[in-house]
Amino acid sequence: MAMANQENLPLYEKVWLKRTFQRAIDILILLLLFSLLSYRLFSINNTFFTLPWFLAFSCESWFTFTWIILLNAKWSPAVTKTYPNRLLQQVPELPRVDLFVTTADPVLEPPTITVNTVLSLLALDYPVNKLACYVSDDGCSVFTFYGLLEASKFAKFWVPFCKKYNIQVRAPFRYFSEVTKSEDSQQFKQEWILMKDMYDNLCQKIEDVTRNPSSFQFEGEFAVFLNTEKRNHPSIIKVILDGLSDGLPHLIYVSREKRPKYEHNYKGGAMNVLTRVSGLMTNAPFMLNVDCDMFVNNPKIIQHAICILVDSKNGKDVAFVQCFQQFYDGIKDDPFGNQWVAAFEYIIRGMAGLQGPHYCGTNTIHRRYAIYGFYPNERQYVKKGKLAEKILIQQFGSSKEFIKSATQAIEGSDHSTNGISSSNFIEEAIQVSNCGYEYGTCWGKKMGWVYGSITEDVPTGLNIHRKGWRSEPITPDPTAFMGSAPGGLLTTMVQQKRWGSGLTVVFFSKHSPVMGILFGKIQFRAGLSYFWLTNWGLRSVFEVSYAALVAYCIITNTNIFPKGLGLWIPLTLFGIYTIHTLQEYLSKGLSIRCWWNNQRMITMRSTSVWFIGFLSAMVKLLGISDTVFEVTQKENPNSVAAAGDDADAGRFTFDESSAFVVGTTILLVQLTALVVKILGVQLEAHSGNGCGIGELVCSVYLVVCYWPFLKGLFARGKYGIPLSTIFKSALLAFIFVHFCRITDTRSTIN
């Protein structure tokens, strides 16, 4: 009887959280925003209505809309609880899972990082015959392949060691950074030392070949890499572990073909190739994808995810399970605002209570059937009537073997290679990874990872959700995956600029949330929550305009903020918002310093690199030029610990990147405006509508936010803003100030 009851219990449950106080404060802030807009509208009849006043109303209307979006996303937070202990009782035959790791540049993403991630995946607590790991190397680096080849030898000792002693952290560089406990057995200590020596030897081998590339011998397995270029090479697919005799999962190296005249579609193209290659070789019904720096921190994560995906009651319409991104050895107090703790807790968890969180691009377990572009309930119709071969070729491409495997995946039938080595599929795998294979098919359009944006994850998630699929978050204890956050200001700014550009393209494309709501099956509130993400670039336009408007009013002695009692509306709004956000950070155990660093960085990135990203996206959408994908630099795991103890960690460094021009310009404009006010050289106010305390507070706040830039104006070396950047920004600031002085500030709108 007890066993029967256990079999009827759900494999996962969703629990909605009650945050009454936060809801009340969110609504109060919204009411204050409406009050400010109402004040401006009603003041038209009795106040000298100027152009700056109208522009302020437009910006504040957008800010109000953005707050509505944010409030909607945060309104229904939920937590997903999984029960892996029930999984084996209800699902005696666990499904297979293909594991995808992507890397693109052996310099910015050193092979040691990829090796550690792969080793942690090979050591997952899951039947080894149910796992296959595919590594996509878009840099076509012989050193990445060499690292994986050497890692496979170490894995034969590392994986049994982890499972024998139930090791929790299975990325060697993290595990060996911990000190062994005194109560550990002597045998364990001896094996620990042996493993440590073997790992150090592995790292030394990889570092030796990367430091002296000219001495590397392109022979045997490595001969195929001779004379290859990063953007011009044939498909290279190597089966490193065949999963048959080593007691380890499959390990396959994939470097898709690239040619100068063919569009390779960045990471999205690489993911689609991995999907096809894995479909030929193992064809698992579920696929995990991680970035090369996101190692497994919870070896049972696959079991947690499978609980959701195979749940007979609530899991059938779940397309993917998303694990939150969390970071190891983050710099204290998050000086660059890139650890996203509060955003995941309040916004992404809020989206979990709707149609599900958006696809974050990594740490995600996908349902292959959903990636193939089908609707949740479409399988039953597919089974009743065979799909025409012509339609399958149009969708999946010309490979007959791949169509055969895709048909099996669509019909839900089990695919088995019957002990055949993965090496037997290499010829077909090379065909489906060639750069011309996708032409005339649905790849990148209606199925797979969607093309058209350098942030492939968001349109891909939107394309899945618009078909009626749901997604679920998962936050097991301990954390599922851990990665490295960008370690410097420039790396952070490059990443944010890429996101701002890519998300803007999505916002104005056919994959936008608006199209998903109107013509797809995205729920209204879920689609609205996507606006918070996709309007980052557009948001920057209004924030930059508002910052410029404040300086304009100070220089020309006009005002945009109310005076008298009306001034209390924006002041109260600012005060309550500040206290509210501070409370959110403190409730998560974060410091006041961390809160301020994040508030400062939100202002800095939304008024600088997001704006550059927006302009870049507009240039792309107008067909003038295409955007450039910039890989985010990853820290070498062997240097992370030292960096974490560095006294310079968290200091702002600058270079001649355009990412710093806009921010420096905003700072110089605000400083000029304040100097004009202090020296009293403003224009004479008209009808008593001169600059007031509201404009000054806003300008001073921007200067405080950009304080690291102000220090950079006088610092030297890498901590100083280059003279070329200062000159460009000074020229732009001079043009703006000159524009303010010559503009007819006395013009009115009747």
C-alpha positions in Angstrom: 0.0 0.0 0.0 2.8 2.4 0.9 4.6 1.5 -2.3 1.5 2.2 -4.3 1.1 5.6 -2.6 4.7 6.4 -3.3 4.2 5.7 -7.0 1.3 8.1 -7.2 3.2 11.0 -5.6 4.4 13.8 -7.9 8.0 14.0 -8.9 8.0 17.8 -8.4 5.8 20.5 -7.0 5.5 24.2 -7.5 5.1 26.4 -4.4 4.0 30.0 -4.8 5.6 32.5 -2.4 3.8 35.2 -0.6 5.5 38.6 -0.6 2.8 40.9 0.6 5.1 43.6 1.8 7.1 43.8 -1.4 3.9 43.9 -3.4 2.6 46.8 -1.4 5.7 48.8 -1.8 5.8 48.0 -5.6 2.2 49.3 -5.9 3.1 52.4 -3.9 6.0 53.2 -6.2 3.6 52.7 -9.2 1.1 55.1 -7.7 3.8 57.7 -7.1 4.9 57.4 -10.8 1.3 57.9 -11.9 1.1 60.9 -9.5 4.1 62.5 -11.1 2.6 61.9 -14.6 -0.7 63.3 -13.5 1.0 66.4 -12.0 2.6 67.1 -15.3 -0.6 66.7 -17.3 -2.7 68.9 -15.0 0.1 71.5 -14.9 -0.4 72.1 -18.6 -3.2 74.5 -17.9 -1.5 76.7 -15.3 2.3 76.3 -15.9 4.6 77.6 -18.6 4.8 74.3 -20.6 8.2 73.9 -22.2 9.8 71.4 -24.5 12.0 69.9 -21.7 8.8 69.4 -19.7 7.3 67.5 -22.6 10.4 65.3 -23.0 10.5 64.6 -19.3 6.8 63.5 -19.5 7.8 61.1 -22.3 10.7 59.6 -20.4 8.7 59.3 -17.2 5.9 57.6 -19.1 8.4 55.0 -20.3 9.8 54.6 -16.8 6.3 54.0 -15.5 5.7 51.4 -18.3 9.0 49.7 -17.3 7.9 49.6 -13.7 4.6 48.0 -14.6 6.6 45.3 -16.5 8.9 44.8 -13.6 5.9 44.6 -11.1 4.2 42.1 -13.4 7.3 39.9 -13.5 7.8 40.0 -9.7 4.1 39.5 -8.8 3.8 35.7 -8.7 7.1 34.3 -7.4 7.3 30.5 -7.2 9.8 27.8 -6.1 10.0 24.4 -7.8 10.6 21.4 -5.5 11.9 18.1 -6.9 11.9 14.7 -5.4 14.7 12.6 -7.0 14.2 9.9 -4.3 10.9 9.0 -6.0 12.3 9.0 -9.5 13.7 5.5 -9.5 10.6 4.1 -8.0 8.4 5.6 -10.7 10.9 5.5 -13.6 13.0 2.3 -13.4 14.7 3.1 -16.8 16.2 6.5 -16.6 16.2 8.4 -20.0 19.4 9.2 -21.8 20.8 12.8 -21.7 23.2 14.4 -24.1 25.5 17.0 -22.6 26.6 20.0 -24.6 29.6 22.2 -23.8 30.5 25.2 -26.0 33.7 27.1 -26.3 34.7 29.6 -29.0 38.2 31.0 -28.3 41.2 29.2 -26.7 42.7 32.5 -25.6 39.7 34.1 -24.0 38.4 30.7 -22.8 41.5 28.7 -21.9 41.3 24.9 -22.5 41.8 24.2 -18.7 38.4 25.8 -18.1 36.7 23.6 -20.6 38.5 20.5 -19.3 37.3 21.1 -15.8 33.7 21.5 -17.0 33.9 18.4 -19.0 35.4 16.4 -16.1 32.5 17.5 -13.8 30.0 16.4 -16.4 31.6 13.0 -16.9 31.4 12.4 -13.2 27.7 13.1 -12.8 25.6 10.8 -10.6 23.8 9.2 -13.5 24.2 5.9 -15.3 27.2 6.3 -17.5 25.6 4.5 -20.4 22.9 7.1 -20.4 25.2 10.1 -20.8 27.1 11.4 -23.8 29.2 14.6 -23.7 29.7 16.7 -26.8 32.2 19.6 -26.9 31.7 22.3 -29.5 35.0 24.1 -30.3 34.2 27.1 -32.5 37.8 28.2 -32.3 39.0 25.0 -34.0 41.9 24.8 -31.5 44.2 21.9 -31.5 45.0 22.8 -27.9 41.3 22.4 -26.8 41.3 19.0 -28.4 44.6 18.1 -26.9 43.3 19.2 -23.4 40.2 17.0 -23.9 42.3 14.0 -25.0 44.5 14.3 -21.9 41.5 14.9 -19.7 39.9 11.7 -20.9 42.9 9.8 -19.6 42.6 11.5 -16.2 38.9 10.9 -16.2 39.4 7.1 -15.9 40.8 7.7 -12.4 38.9 10.9 -11.5 35.4 9.7 -12.1 35.7 6.4 -10.0 37.4 8.5 -7.2 34.5 10.9 -7.1 31.9 8.2 -7.0 33.8 6.0 -4.5 34.0 8.8 -2.0 30.8 10.6 -3.0 32.7 13.8 -3.8 30.4 16.8 -4.0 32.3 19.2 -6.2 33.6 17.3 -9.2 35.5 20.1 -11.1 39.1 19.3 -10.0 40.3 22.9 -9.8 37.6 23.7 -7.3 37.8 20.4 -5.4 41.6 20.6 -4.9 41.3 24.2 -3.7 39.7 22.8 -0.5 41.7 21.4 2.4 41.2 17.8 3.3 39.6 17.1 6.7 41.7 15.7 9.5 39.2 12.9 10.1 39.5 11.5 6.6 40.9 8.0 6.3 44.5 7.4 5.5 43.5 5.6 2.3 41.5 8.6 1.2 44.3 11.0 1.9 46.7 8.8 -0.2 44.3 8.7 -3.1 43.6 12.4 -2.7 47.3 13.2 -3.1 47.6 10.9 -6.1 44.6 12.6 -7.8 46.0 16.0 -7.0 49.4 15.1 -8.6 47.7 13.7 -11.6 45.5 16.8 -12.0 48.5 19.1 -11.6 50.3 17.1 -14.3 47.3 17.4 -16.6 47.3 21.2 -16.2 51.0 21.4 -16.7 50.8 19.5 -20.0 48.0 21.8 -21.3 49.9 24.9 -20.2 53.1 23.7 -21.8 51.6 23.2 -25.2 49.6 26.5 -25.1 52.7 28.5 -24.1 54.8 27.0 -26.9 52.5 26.5 -29.9 55.3 26.6 -32.4 56.8 23.4 -31.0 53.6 21.4 -31.2 53.7 18.3 -33.4 50.7 18.0 -35.7 50.9 14.2 -36.0 48.5 11.4 -35.6 45.2 12.6 -34.1 46.3 16.2 -34.5 47.3 16.1 -38.2 43.8 17.3 -39.2 44.4 20.6 -37.4 47.4 21.5 -39.5 46.9 24.7 -41.6 43.4 25.3 -40.2 42.2 28.8 -39.4 39.6 29.8 -36.9 37.1 31.0 -39.6 38.2 28.7 -42.4 38.4 25.0 -41.8 36.5 21.7 -42.5 34.4 19.9 -40.0 36.4 18.0 -37.4 34.7 15.4 -35.3 36.6 13.1 -33.0 35.3 10.4 -30.7 37.5 10.6 -27.7 35.6 8.1 -25.5 33.1 5.7 -27.1 31.2 4.9 -24.0 31.5 1.2 -24.6 34.6 -0.1 -22.8 35.9 2.7 -20.5 33.1 2.8 -18.0 32.7 6.4 -18.8 30.2 8.4 -20.8 30.8 9.2 -24.5 33.1 12.2 -25.1 33.0 13.7 -28.6 34.8 16.7 -29.9 33.0 18.8 -32.6 34.4 21.7 -34.6 31.9 22.5 -37.3 32.9 23.6 -40.8 33.5 27.4 -41.3 34.1 29.2 -44.5 34.6 33.0 -45.0 31.6 33.3 -47.4 29.1 31.4 -45.1 27.3 32.9 -42.1 28.1 30.8 -39.0 25.4 32.3 -36.7 27.7 32.4 -33.6 26.7 30.2 -30.7 23.3 29.4 -32.0 24.8 27.8 -35.1 27.2 25.8 -32.9 24.3 24.5 -30.8 22.3 23.4 -33.8 25.3 21.5 -35.1 25.6 19.8 -31.7 21.9 18.9 -31.8 22.3 17.2 -35.2 25.5 15.4 -34.4 24.2 14.1 -31.1 20.9 13.2 -32.8 22.9 10.9 -35.1 25.2 9.4 -32.5 23.1 9.0 -29.3 19.8 10.8 -29.9 18.9 11.3 -26.2 15.4 12.7 -25.6 16.9 15.4 -23.3 19.9 17.7 -23.7 21.9 19.7 -21.2 23.8 22.7 -22.4 26.4 24.6 -20.4 29.0 27.2 -21.2 32.6 26.1 -21.0 33.1 27.9 -17.6 29.9 26.5 -15.9 30.9 23.3 -14.0 28.6 20.9 -12.2 28.4 21.8 -8.5 25.6 19.3 -7.7 26.3 15.8 -9.2 22.6 14.9 -8.9 21.3 17.8 -11.0 20.3 15.6 -13.9 18.0 13.6 -11.6 16.4 16.8 -10.3 15.8 18.0 -13.9 14.4 14.6 -15.0 11.9 14.7 -12.2 10.3 17.7 -13.9 10.6 16.5 -17.5 9.1 13.1 -17.0 6.4 13.9 -14.4 3.3 12.3 -15.8 1.0 15.0 -14.6 2.7 18.4 -15.0 5.9 17.7 -16.9 4.5 16.9 -20.4 4.4 20.5 -21.5 7.7 21.5 -20.0 10.2 22.3 -22.8 13.2 23.1 -20.6 14.4 23.3 -17.1 16.5 26.3 -16.2 19.1 26.4 -13.4 20.0 29.9 -12.1 23.5 31.1 -12.9 25.6 31.4 -9.7 29.3 32.3 -9.5 32.3 31.1 -7.4 35.0 33.4 -6.0 33.0 36.5 -6.9 34.7 39.7 -5.8 33.4 40.9 -2.5 30.3 43.2 -2.7 30.0 42.7 -6.4 31.7 45.9 -7.6 30.8 45.4 -11.2 27.2 44.4 -10.6 27.4 41.2 -12.6 26.5 38.5 -10.1 22.8 39.0 -10.6 21.7 37.6 -7.1 18.7 40.0 -6.7 17.6 39.7 -10.3 17.4 35.9 -10.1 15.7 36.0 -6.8 13.0 38.5 -7.5 12.5 38.7 -11.3 13.4 35.3 -12.7 11.7 33.6 -9.8 8.7 35.8 -10.4 8.7 34.6 -14.1 8.7 31.1 -12.7 5.1 31.7 -11.5 4.0 32.5 -15.0 4.8 30.5 -18.1 8.3 29.9 -16.8 11.7 31.6 -16.8 13.3 32.7 -20.0 16.1 30.6 -21.5 19.4 31.9 -20.1 21.7 30.3 -22.6 23.4 27.9 -20.2 22.7 25.5 -17.3 19.6 24.3 -19.2 18.1 20.9 -19.7 16.1 20.8 -23.0 13.5 18.4 -24.4 14.8 17.4 -27.8 11.3 17.2 -29.2 10.7 20.9 -28.3 14.0 22.0 -29.8 12.9 20.3 -33.0 10.1 22.9 -33.3 7.0 20.9 -32.4 4.1 21.9 -30.2 3.5 20.1 -26.8 0.5 18.1 -28.1 1.6 17.6 -31.6 3.3 14.2 -31.0 -0.1 12.3 -30.9 -0.9 13.6 -34.4 2.5 12.7 -35.7 2.2 9.1 -34.5 -1.2 8.7 -36.2 0.1 9.8 -39.6 3.7 9.5 -40.9 5.4 12.7 -41.8 6.2 12.9 -45.5 9.8 12.5 -46.4 9.8 15.7 -48.4 8.6 17.7 -45.3 11.2 16.1 -43.1 14.0 17.0 -45.6 12.7 20.6 -45.7 12.7 20.7 -41.9 15.8 18.7 -40.9 18.0 18.7 -44.0 19.1 16.1 -46.5 20.8 13.5 -44.3 18.8 10.3 -44.3 20.4 9.0 -41.2 19.6 12.1 -39.3 16.0 12.2 -40.6 15.7 8.6 -39.3 16.9 9.6 -35.8 14.8 12.7 -35.8 11.7 10.6 -36.7 12.4 8.4 -33.7 12.8 11.4 -31.5 9.5 12.9 -32.8 7.6 9.7 -32.3 9.0 9.2 -28.8 10.5 5.8 -29.7 13.7 4.7 -28.1 16.9 5.0 -30.1 19.7 2.6 -29.5 23.0 2.1 -31.3 23.0 -1.5 -30.2 26.6 -1.3 -29.1 27.8 0.3 -32.3 30.7 2.7 -31.7 30.0 6.4 -32.2 32.9 6.4 -34.6 30.7 4.7 -37.2 28.6 7.8 -37.5 31.4 10.3 -38.1 30.9 10.5 -41.9 27.2 11.4 -41.5 28.0 13.7 -38.5 30.5 15.6 -40.7 27.7 16.0 -43.3 25.3 17.6 -40.9 28.0 19.9 -39.5 29.0 21.4 -42.8 28.3 25.1 -43.2 25.9 24.7 -46.1 23.7 21.9 -44.6 21.1 24.3 -43.2 20.3 26.2 -46.3 16.7 25.6 -47.4 15.8 24.0 -44.0 14.0 25.3 -40.9 17.1 25.3 -38.7 17.5 28.7 -37.0 14.1 29.8 -38.1 11.3 27.6 -36.8 13.4 25.0 -35.0 16.6 24.7 -33.0 18.4 27.7 -31.7 17.0 30.8 -33.5 19.3 33.0 -35.6 19.2 36.8 -36.2 20.6 38.0 -32.8 23.9 37.7 -31.1 21.9 36.8 -28.0 20.5 33.5 -29.3 19.1 32.4 -26.0 16.2 34.9 -25.7 14.7 34.4 -29.2 15.1 30.6 -28.8 13.2 30.7 -25.5 10.5 33.0 -27.0 10.1 30.6 -30.0 9.6 27.7 -27.6 7.2 29.6 -25.3 5.1 30.9 -28.2 4.3 27.3 -29.2 2.6 26.8 -25.8 5.5 25.1 -23.9 6.3 25.9 -20.3 9.6 26.1 -18.6 10.5 25.5 -15.0 13.3 26.8 -12.8 15.2 24.5 -10.5 17.3 25.6 -7.4 18.5 22.4 -5.7 20.7 22.5 -2.6 23.6 22.6 -3.3 23.6 24.9 -6.3 23.4 23.0 -9.6 26.2 24.8 -11.5 28.8 27.4 -10.7 30.7 29.7 -13.1 33.0 32.7 -13.2 31.5 36.1 -13.4 33.4 38.7 -15.6 36.3 39.8 -13.5 36.8 43.4 -14.7 35.0 46.5 -15.8 35.9 46.1 -19.5 34.8 42.5 -19.7 31.5 43.4 -18.0 30.9 46.3 -20.3 31.6 44.2 -23.4 29.2 41.5 -22.2 26.5 44.2 -21.4 27.0 45.9 -24.8 26.5 42.5 -26.6 23.3 41.9 -24.6 22.0 45.4 -25.2 22.5 45.0 -28.9 21.2 41.5 -29.2 18.1 42.1 -27.1 17.2 45.2 -29.0 17.3 43.2 -32.3 14.9 40.7 -30.6 12.6 43.5 -29.4 12.1 44.7 -33.0 12.1 41.2 -34.7 9.4 38.7 -35.6 10.4 36.8 -32.4 9.5 39.7 -30.1 7.2 39.2 -27.1 4.5 41.3 -28.9 4.4 38.8 -31.8 4.4 35.9 -29.4 1.4 37.3 -27.5 -0.6 38.3 -30.6 0.1 35.4 -32.9 1.5 32.7 -30.6 0.6 31.0 -27.3 2.7 33.1 -25.0 0.5 34.1 -22.1 -0.1 37.8 -21.7 1.7 38.2 -18.4 4.5 35.9 -19.5 5.0 38.0 -22.7 4.9 41.2 -20.6 7.6 39.8 -18.4 9.8 39.3 -21.5 9.6 43.0 -22.1 11.7 43.6 -19.0 14.5 41.7 -20.7 14.1 42.7 -24.4 13.8 46.5 -23.8 17.2 47.0 -22.2 18.5 48.8 -25.3 15.4 50.9 -25.8 15.4 51.7 -22.1 18.8 53.3 -22.5 17.5 55.8 -24.9 15.1 57.3 -22.4 17.7 57.1 -19.6 20.3 58.9 -21.6 17.7 61.5 -22.7 16.7 62.1 -19.1 20.3 62.5 -18.0 20.9 65.0 -20.9 17.7 66.8 -20.0 18.8 67.3 -16.4 22.0 68.9 -17.5 20.2 71.0 -20.2 17.9 72.4 -17.6 20.7 73.4 -15.2 22.7 75.0 -18.0 19.7 76.9 -19.5 18.1 77.6 -16.1 14.9 75.8 -16.8 13.2 73.1 -14.9 11.5 69.7 -15.4 10.7 68.9 -11.8 7.8 70.4 -9.8 8.4 73.1 -7.2 6.8 73.6 -3.8 4.6 70.8 -2.6 4.8 69.1 -6.0 8.5 68.5 -5.5 7.7 66.0 -2.8 6.4 63.6 -5.4 9.7 62.8 -7.1 11.6 63.1 -3.8 9.3 60.6 -2.1 9.5 58.3 -5.1 13.3 58.4 -5.1 13.4 57.8 -1.3 10.9 54.9 -1.2 12.5 53.2 -4.3 15.9 53.5 -2.6 14.8 51.9 0.6 12.8 49.2 -1.2 15.7 48.1 -3.3 18.0 48.2 -0.3 15.6 46.0 1.7 15.6 43.4 -1.2 19.3 43.1 -1.0 19.6 43.0 2.8 16.9 40.3 2.9 19.1 38.1 0.8 22.1 38.5 3.1 23.8 41.0 0.8 25.6 44.1 2.2 24.8 47.7 1.8 27.9 48.1 -0.3 26.8 45.4 -2.6 23.4 47.1 -3.0 25.1 50.4 -3.9 27.5 48.8 -6.3 24.6 47.2 -8.2 22.5 50.5 -8.2 25.5 52.4 -9.5 26.3 49.8 -12.2 22.6 49.7 -13.3 22.8 53.4 -13.9 26.2 53.2 -15.6 25.4 50.4 -18.0 21.9 51.6 -18.9 23.3 55.1 -19.8 26.4 53.9 -21.6 26.9 50.4 -23.1 23.2 49.6 -23.4 22.9 52.8 -25.4 25.9 51.8 -27.6 24.3 48.4 -28.0 21.0 50.0 -29.0 22.8 52.1 -31.7 24.6 49.0 -33.0 21.3 47.2 -33.2 19.7 50.0 -35.1 22.6 50.0 -37.6 22.0 46.2 -38.1 18.3 46.5 -38.4 18.7 49.3 -41.1 21.0 47.0 -43.0 24.0 49.3 -42.8 26.3 47.0 -40.9 26.2 43.7 -39.0 26.9 43.4 -35.3 30.1 41.7 -34.1 30.0 38.9 -31.6 32.5 39.5 -28.8 33.4 36.6 -26.6 33.5 37.3 -22.9 36.9 36.6 -21.4 37.0 33.8 -18.8 39.4 33.6 -16.0 41.9 30.7 -16.0 40.8 28.5 -13.0 44.4 28.3 -11.8 44.6 32.0 -11.4 41.1 32.6 -10.0 42.1 32.1 -6.4 45.0 34.4 -6.6 42.8 37.0 -8.3 40.3 36.8 -5.5 42.9 37.7 -3.0 44.3 40.5 -5.1 44.1 43.9 -3.4 43.3 45.4 -6.9 40.3 43.2 -7.4 37.3 45.3 -8.0 39.1 48.4 -9.1 37.9 50.0 -12.3 40.3 49.8 -15.2 39.9 51.6 -18.6 41.1 51.4 -22.1 40.2 53.0 -25.4 37.1 51.0 -26.0 34.0 52.9 -27.2 32.2 51.5 -24.2 33.7 54.2 -22.0 33.1 57.2 -24.4 29.4 57.6 -23.6 29.9 57.3 -19.8 32.7 59.8 -19.8 30.6 62.2 -21.9 27.7 62.0 -19.4 30.1 62.6 -16.5 31.7 65.7 -18.2 28.2 67.1 -19.2 27.0 66.8 -15.6 30.2 68.3 -14.2 29.9 71.2 -16.6 26.3 71.8 -15.6 27.1 71.8 -11.9 30.0 74.2 -12.5 27.7 76.5 -14.5 25.3 76.5 -11.6 28.0 77.1 -8.9 29.6 80.0 -10.9 26.1 81.5 -11.5 26.6 81.8 -15.3 23.2 80.4 -16.2 20.7 82.1 -18.4 18.1 84.2 -16.7 15.0 82.2 -15.6 11.8 82.9 -17.4 8.6 83.5 -15.4 10.2 82.0 -12.3 10.7 78.6 -13.9 14.4 78.4 -13.1 16.5 75.3 -12.2 15.5 74.0 -8.8 16.6 71.4 -6.2 15.2 68.5 -8.2 17.5 69.0 -11.2 20.5 69.5 -8.9 19.8 66.3 -6.9 19.5 64.3 -10.1 22.7 65.7 -11.6 24.7 65.1 -8.3 23.3 61.5 -8.2 24.7 60.8 -11.7 28.1 62.2 -10.8 28.2 60.0 -7.7 27.2 57.0 -9.8 30.0 57.8 -12.2 32.5 58.5 -9.4 34.9 55.7 -10.6 35.0 57.5 -14.0 35.7 60.8 -12.2 38.7 59.2 -10.4 39.7 57.7 -13.8 40.0 61.2 -15.3 43.0 61.9 -13.0 44.5 58.4 -12.6 47.3 57.0 -14.7 48.0 53.7 -16.3 45.2 51.1 -16.6 43.3 52.9 -13.9 43.0 56.1 -15.8 40.8 56.9 -18.7 42.9 57.2 -21.9 43.5 60.7 -23.3 41.9 59.7 -26.6 38.6 58.8 -24.8 38.7 62.0 -22.7 39.2 64.0 -25.9 36.3 62.4 -27.7 34.0 62.8 -24.7 35.1 66.4 -24.1 34.3 67.2 -27.7 30.9 65.6 -27.4 30.3 67.5 -24.1 31.3 70.8 -25.7 28.9 70.3 -28.6 26.1 69.5 -26.1 26.8 72.6 -24.0 27.0 74.8 -27.1 23.7 73.4 -28.3 22.1 74.3 -24.9 23.4 77.8 -25.1 22.2 78.5 -28.6 18.8 76.8 -28.2 15.9 79.2 -27.8 14.9 78.2 -24.3 12.1 80.8 -24.3 10.1 78.9 -27.0 6.8 77.5 -25.7 4.2 75.0 -26.8 0.7 76.3 -26.7 
